[in-house]
């Protein structure tokens, strides 16, 4: 999950400078000032309904990457293990990978919907939509999140959305991030660990996400597990970077035996399958209960299998000549390289009688100037007044390289990133010299109770806020 997750380890390339990237203009000098409330006190605003408002812009707009090529870095690294390549900060976005994982929670209303349904089929439909929505924020996000330092953490409590979330970087080689979230109403637990395996194919970089994701619906005494699809970034040598997800995702309900099989389709030569997701839900006897279709960049629908098959048969008999929307066709110029980004407008061909399971949130109007962040992502690194006093000293919001990049101070951010990596290397050498093992603080290695596979489990206690023995990593 996440572009180039796993790059940026210990091989710091100090020969790259981001000097002279001047910020053209500030998007929002004071994100807390609001015309809606009429208050201008510079502090976090409270809306009339009592819900705290979060910022809607980053402090500074992103810089242009047009003058830089990922290939200029990668060509020096042919034959090296990808997880040991350091990428210059110019290719980053101002979020840690731990914060990017938190974007799973953007569509938490789907978990709430699953909790509220009495019918197990409707619960599985909502969980399937949640699993697809978890990768939706990656659309057009070709910036690389910062690799978390060993021991780095991130917490997020959103009372308005009804959850709290904690994550920790539990391993550096291989890079493993563990997370745990719970409903404030004690209605669900959502947890897992992610350690992407990277492959460099010359023109593209593929991240295969390893690690199990588990969602427990406590009221229904149900647990669902799955693994995310493979993420691939194209045109790393030349052309516009673009991203696709592909592979089969199986969501298992360990209580009922129901299973949802989702096929994230690869783009194909002419781009007809770009972003497309198709699949079905089956019971423990493998009987198809419903068909799911859509695009992970747009929306997800479900319909009964008979309706779906009838529609597809009619389409093959000539129905494809009567496309509902012309933009469903992908027109590629003969001059295009096969690996260029397909020019396609996302539209899903609606099958009459289908039920909408999920639709992507609209991005803020200035999203393209903010690394293509969603509104949810924009708020993740916000450091509100008084927050520093209660956060763990290892929290991502306190990382000076990310903070400086967010503020548009690219040179300082680059130097801080180098300093932090050097500090991490020195600490590891010191531990090796003293033969001291690294101990994780909030998670421990164990066995997933539902799959029987190795997993990182939450040890508890984070929200008691005893941070006296947290490591000094910044």
C-alpha positions in Angstrom: 0.0 0.0 0.0 1.6 3.3 -1.1 4.0 4.3 -3.8 7.5 3.1 -3.2 6.8 2.1 0.4 10.0 0.4 1.5 12.4 2.7 -0.3 14.5 5.1 1.8 16.4 3.0 4.1 20.0 3.4 5.3 21.8 4.3 2.0 21.4 8.0 2.2 22.4 9.8 -1.0 23.6 13.1 0.3 24.4 14.4 -3.2 20.9 15.7 -4.0 19.7 19.1 -3.1 16.2 20.6 -3.5 17.6 24.2 -3.4 15.7 27.0 -5.1 12.3 25.4 -5.1 10.4 28.5 -4.1 6.8 28.4 -3.1 4.8 30.5 -5.5 2.0 31.4 -3.1 0.4 30.2 0.1 -2.8 28.3 -0.3 -4.0 29.1 3.2 -1.8 31.0 5.6 -4.2 30.3 8.5 -6.2 27.1 7.9 -8.1 27.6 11.1 -9.6 30.9 10.1 -13.1 30.3 8.7 -15.7 32.4 6.9 -18.3 29.9 8.0 -17.9 30.6 11.7 -16.8 34.3 11.4 -14.1 33.6 14.0 -10.5 34.6 13.3 -8.7 33.7 16.5 -6.1 31.4 14.8 -7.2 28.4 16.9 -9.1 25.3 15.9 -12.7 26.3 15.3 -15.8 24.7 16.7 -18.7 24.5 14.4 -22.2 25.4 15.5 -23.0 21.6 16.0 -20.0 21.2 18.3 -17.9 19.2 15.9 -14.3 20.3 15.7 -13.3 21.6 12.2 -10.1 20.3 10.5 -8.0 22.2 8.2 -8.9 22.2 4.5 -5.5 23.1 3.0 -1.8 22.5 3.5 0.3 25.4 4.7 2.1 25.6 1.3 1.3 24.2 -2.1 3.4 21.4 -3.6 6.3 22.1 -5.9 6.7 20.9 -9.5 8.3 17.6 -10.1 8.6 18.2 -13.8 12.4 18.8 -13.6 13.1 15.5 -11.9 13.0 11.9 -13.1 12.6 8.8 -10.9 14.8 7.0 -13.4 17.7 9.4 -12.8 17.8 7.8 -9.3 16.9 4.2 -10.1 19.5 3.8 -12.9 22.2 4.2 -10.3 20.7 1.4 -8.3 20.4 -1.4 -10.9 21.1 -4.7 -9.1 20.5 -3.3 -5.6 17.7 -4.5 -3.3 14.9 -2.0 -3.8 14.3 -1.6 -0.1 17.8 -0.1 0.3 17.4 2.7 -2.2 17.1 6.2 -0.9 14.8 8.5 -2.9 15.3 12.3 -2.9 12.7 14.1 -0.9 11.4 15.7 -4.2 9.5 12.5 -4.9 7.8 12.4 -1.4 4.5 13.7 -0.2 4.4 15.2 3.3 3.0 12.2 5.1 4.5 9.2 6.8 3.5 5.8 5.5 1.8 5.3 9.0 -0.4 8.3 8.2 -1.2 6.9 4.8 -2.4 3.6 6.3 -4.7 5.7 8.5 -6.5 6.7 5.2 -8.2 3.3 5.4 -10.5 5.0 7.9 -11.7 7.7 5.4 -14.8 5.7 4.6 -15.5 4.4 8.1 -19.2 4.9 7.5 -19.1 1.6 5.6 -18.0 -0.2 8.8 -20.8 1.6 10.7 -23.2 0.4 7.9 -21.9 -3.2 8.3 -22.4 -3.0 12.1 -26.0 -1.9 11.6 -27.2 -4.6 9.1 -29.0 -7.6 10.5 -28.4 -9.6 7.3 -24.9 -11.2 6.9 -25.0 -10.7 3.1 -25.5 -7.0 3.5 -22.7 -6.9 6.1 -20.4 -8.6 3.7 -21.4 -6.1 0.9 -20.5 -3.2 3.2 -17.2 -4.8 4.2 -16.3 -5.4 0.6 -17.0 -1.8 -0.2 -14.8 -0.8 2.7 -11.9 -3.0 1.4 -12.2 -1.3 -2.0 -12.5 2.2 -0.5 -9.3 1.6 1.4 -7.2 1.9 -1.7 -9.3 4.6 -3.4 -7.3 7.5 -1.9 -4.2 6.3 -3.8 -5.8 7.4 -7.1 -3.4 9.9 -8.7 -1.2 9.9 -5.6 2.2 9.2 -7.1 4.1 10.9 -4.4 6.0 8.6 -2.1 5.1 8.6 1.6 8.0 9.0 4.0 9.3 5.7 5.3 8.6 5.5 9.1 11.6 5.4 11.4 11.8 2.3 13.6 9.6 3.0 16.6 7.7 5.9 14.9 4.0 6.0 15.8 0.9 7.8 14.7 -2.4 8.2 16.6 -5.6 9.7 15.4 -8.8 10.1 17.4 -11.9 11.3 15.4 -14.8 11.7 17.7 -16.9 13.0 14.8 -16.3 9.8 12.9 -16.4 7.5 16.0 -12.9 5.9 16.0 -9.4 6.0 17.4 -6.3 4.7 15.6 -2.8 3.8 16.6 0.1 2.5 14.4 3.8 1.8 15.0 6.7 0.9 12.8 7.7 -2.4 14.3 10.5 -3.4 11.9 13.0 -1.5 9.7 14.3 -4.4 7.6 12.0 -5.6 6.3 9.8 -2.5 6.8 6.7 -3.5 8.7 3.9 -1.2 9.9 1.3 -2.4 12.4 -2.0 -0.7 13.2 -5.0 -1.0 15.4 -8.2 0.9 15.4 -11.4 0.6 17.5 -14.8 2.2 17.5 -15.5 4.7 20.2 -18.8 2.9 20.7 -17.0 -0.4 21.1 -18.7 -1.7 18.0 -15.7 -2.8 15.9 -11.9 -3.5 16.0 -9.8 -3.1 12.8 -6.2 -4.2 12.8 -3.4 -5.5 10.8 0.2 -5.2 9.6 1.6 -4.3 6.2 5.0 -5.0 4.7 5.1 -4.4 0.9 7.4 -6.5 -1.3 8.8 -4.3 -4.1 9.8 -5.3 -7.6 11.3 -3.1 -10.2 10.4 -4.1 -13.7 12.3 -1.4 -15.6 9.4 0.8 -16.6 7.3 0.2 -13.5 7.5 -0.5 -9.8 5.2 -3.1 -8.3 4.4 -3.2 -4.6 2.8 -6.5 -3.4 1.2 -5.9 0.0 1.9 -8.6 2.4 0.2 -8.9 5.8 -3.3 -9.6 7.0 -6.0 -7.1 7.5 -8.7 -8.0 10.1 -12.1 -6.4 10.8 -14.1 -7.6 13.8 -17.8 -6.6 14.1 -18.2 -7.1 17.9 -22.0 -6.9 18.0 -22.3 -9.7 15.4 -19.3 -11.7 16.8 -17.9 -11.7 13.3 -14.4 -11.4 11.9 -13.4 -10.7 8.3 -9.8 -11.0 6.9 -8.2 -10.0 3.6 -5.1 -8.7 1.9 -4.9 -5.7 -0.3 -4.3 -5.9 -4.1 -1.0 -5.3 -5.8 -0.1 -1.6 -6.5 1.9 -0.7 -9.6 3.4 2.7 -10.6 4.0 3.0 -14.3 6.3 5.3 -16.4 9.1 5.6 -13.8 11.6 6.2 -16.7 9.8 8.6 -18.9 6.2 10.0 -19.2 3.6 10.8 -16.7 3.5 8.5 -13.6 0.2 6.6 -13.3 -1.0 4.0 -10.9 -3.0 0.8 -11.1 -4.2 -1.8 -8.7 -4.6 -5.5 -9.7 -4.9 -8.9 -8.2 -7.5 -11.0 -6.4 -8.7 -9.9 -3.0 -10.5 -12.6 -0.9 -12.5 -11.4 2.1 -13.5 -14.2 4.4 -16.2 -14.1 7.0 -14.8 -16.5 9.6 -18.1 -16.9 11.4 -20.4 -17.8 8.5 -18.0 -19.1 5.9 -19.2 -16.5 3.4 -16.5 -15.3 1.1 -16.2 -12.2 -1.2 -13.8 -12.7 -4.2 -12.9 -9.3 -5.8 -10.8 -9.2 -9.0 -8.9 -5.9 -9.4 -8.3 -6.1 -13.2 -5.1 -5.1 -14.8 -5.4 -2.3 -17.3 -4.7 -4.4 -20.4 -3.2 -3.3 -23.7 -5.9 -0.8 -24.6 -6.9 0.3 -21.1 -10.4 -1.1 -21.3 -10.1 -2.7 -17.9 -8.3 0.2 -16.2 -9.4 0.6 -12.5 -12.1 -2.1 -12.9 -13.2 -4.3 -10.1 -15.5 -7.3 -10.5 -16.3 -10.1 -8.1 -19.0 -11.9 -6.2 -20.1 -13.0 -2.7 -20.6 -16.7 -2.1 -21.8 -18.7 0.8 -19.9 -21.6 2.5 -21.3 -24.0 -0.1 -19.9 -21.8 -2.9 -23.3 -20.6 -4.0 -23.1 -17.1 -5.6 -25.3 -14.7 -3.6 -24.5 -11.5 -5.5 -22.2 -10.0 -8.0 -20.1 -6.8 -7.3 -18.8 -4.5 -10.0 -17.4 -1.0 -10.4 -14.1 0.9 -10.3 -11.9 1.4 -7.3 -11.4 5.0 -8.4 -15.2 5.8 -8.6 -17.9 3.5 -7.2 -19.1 0.0 -6.4 -22.4 -1.6 -7.2 -24.0 -5.0 -6.6 -26.7 -7.0 -8.3 -28.0 -10.5 -8.2 -26.1 -13.1 -10.3 -29.0 -13.8 -12.8 -29.4 -10.2 -13.7 -25.7 -9.8 -14.1 -25.3 -12.9 -16.4 -28.3 -11.8 -18.5 -26.9 -8.3 -19.0 -23.5 -9.7 -20.0 -25.0 -12.1 -22.5 -27.0 -9.3 -24.1 -23.9 -7.2 -24.3 -22.0 -10.0 -26.1 -24.8 -10.3 -28.6 -24.3 -6.8 -29.8 -25.2 -4.7 -26.8 -21.7 -3.4 -26.7 -22.5 -1.4 -29.8 -24.9 0.6 -27.7 -22.6 1.8 -25.0 -24.4 3.9 -22.5 -21.5 6.4 -22.4 -19.0 7.1 -25.1 -16.3 7.7 -22.6 -16.4 4.1 -21.7 -14.3 3.5 -24.8 -10.6 4.0 -24.5 -9.1 5.7 -27.6 -5.4 5.3 -27.8 -3.2 7.0 -30.4 -1.1 4.6 -32.5 1.8 6.9 -31.5 1.4 6.2 -27.8 3.8 3.9 -26.1 2.2 0.8 -24.6 3.2 1.9 -21.1 1.8 5.4 -21.4 -1.1 6.3 -19.2 -4.4 5.4 -20.9 -6.5 8.4 -21.5 -9.7 7.2 -19.9 -12.5 9.0 -18.1 -13.7 6.8 -15.2 -17.3 5.7 -15.8 -19.0 2.6 -14.7 -21.6 1.0 -17.0 -24.7 0.7 -14.8 -26.7 -2.5 -14.8 -30.4 -1.7 -14.1 -31.5 -2.9 -10.7 -28.1 -2.6 -9.1 -27.6 -1.3 -5.6 -24.9 1.3 -4.9 -22.5 0.1 -2.2 -19.9 3.0 -2.2 -19.0 6.1 -4.1 -15.6 7.9 -3.8 -15.6 11.3 -2.0 -15.0 14.4 -4.0 -11.5 15.8 -3.5 -11.0 19.4 -2.5 -10.8 21.9 -5.4 -7.2 22.6 -4.7 -6.2 18.9 -4.4 -3.8 19.0 -7.4 -1.8 21.7 -5.6 -1.7 19.5 -2.4 -0.2 16.2 -3.7 -3.7 15.0 -4.8 -4.7 14.6 -1.2 -8.3 13.9 -0.1 -9.9 16.2 2.5 -9.2 13.4 5.0 -5.5 13.2 4.1 -5.1 17.0 4.3 -6.0 16.9 8.0 -3.7 14.0 9.0 -0.5 16.0 9.7 -2.3 18.9 11.4 -0.6 19.8 14.7 -3.3 21.6 16.7 -2.6 23.8 19.7 -1.9 21.8 22.9 -1.6 18.5 20.9 2.2 18.3 21.3 1.8 18.0 25.1 -0.2 14.8 24.9 1.2 13.1 21.8 3.8 10.4 22.1 7.2 11.8 21.3 7.5 9.3 18.4 4.3 10.6 16.6 4.7 11.4 12.9 3.4 15.0 13.4 6.6 15.8 15.3 8.9 14.6 12.5 10.9 17.7 11.4 11.5 16.6 7.8 7.7 16.0 7.1 6.8 19.2 8.9 9.3 21.3 6.9 8.2 19.8 3.6 4.6 20.5 4.4 5.6 24.1 5.1 7.4 24.4 1.8 11.0 24.4 3.3 12.4 21.8 1.0 16.1 22.3 1.8 15.6 22.1 5.5 13.3 19.0 5.0 16.0 17.3 3.0 18.7 18.0 5.6 16.4 16.8 8.4 15.6 13.6 6.6 19.3 12.9 6.2 19.9 13.7 9.9 17.1 11.4 11.0 18.3 8.5 8.8 21.9 9.0 10.2 20.6 9.0 13.8 18.7 5.8 13.1 21.8 4.1 11.7 23.9 5.2 14.7 21.3 3.9 17.1 21.3 0.6 15.4 25.1 0.3 15.5 25.0 1.1 19.2 22.5 -1.6 19.9 24.6 -4.1 17.8 27.7 -3.1 19.8 26.0 -3.6 23.1 24.1 -6.7 21.8 20.8 -5.1 22.8 17.6 -6.1 20.9 15.0 -3.6 19.7 11.7 -3.9 21.6 8.5 -2.7 20.0 6.4 -0.5 22.3 2.7 -1.0 21.4 2.6 -4.2 19.3 3.9 -7.7 19.6 4.5 -10.5 17.2 1.8 -13.2 17.5 -0.6 -15.3 15.5 -3.8 -14.0 13.9 -6.6 -15.9 15.7 -8.6 -16.3 12.5 -6.1 -17.1 9.8 -3.4 -18.9 12.0 -0.7 -16.9 10.2 2.0 -14.7 11.8 0.7 -11.2 12.6 1.5 -8.1 14.7 -1.1 -7.7 17.5 -1.8 -4.6 19.6 -0.5 -4.9 23.2 -2.8 -2.2 24.5 -2.1 0.7 26.8 -1.3 3.4 24.3 -4.2 5.7 25.3 -3.1 5.5 29.0 -0.4 8.0 27.7 2.5 6.6 29.7 5.2 7.6 27.2 8.2 7.7 29.6 10.0 4.8 27.9 9.4 5.8 24.3 12.6 5.9 22.2 14.2 9.2 21.1 14.0 9.0 17.3 13.8 12.6 16.2 
